[in-house]
């Protein structure tokens, strides 16, 4: 088996990464009146989760036909960036993945049988501490909203 990295190995000092990830969620998010980018929540076989973005560039559309939530992929040659503090985070990972022109994602066989879903009781959300309101994990809704906004209502 080909050696690969885990999400916990990633840092901002390289783009030469090779990870095996499952797409937990995938959606298009508008960035301006006529542009969209693809957002994903990914997990590795250790259960680590990370946010990922495919920017609206000339290679953006290459991914759409191949990527499906619930499937495993061999992902290589991507950028690791610090998240924009103004945007909603969907994982508690300190960095996120940004696809570049050299990024590849190839379907692979299942790496582990876990679903990676965490369910939280409403009381946990209602009485969350400030630092727990900064991210939402593994949620795909008709309308995505920030947990911080929900808790401040």
Helices and strands as residue ranges (DSSP letters): G 7-9, E 18-30, E 36-43, E 49-54, H 60-64, E 72-76, E 79-82, E 95-98, E 104-108, H 122-126, G 130-134, H 147-151
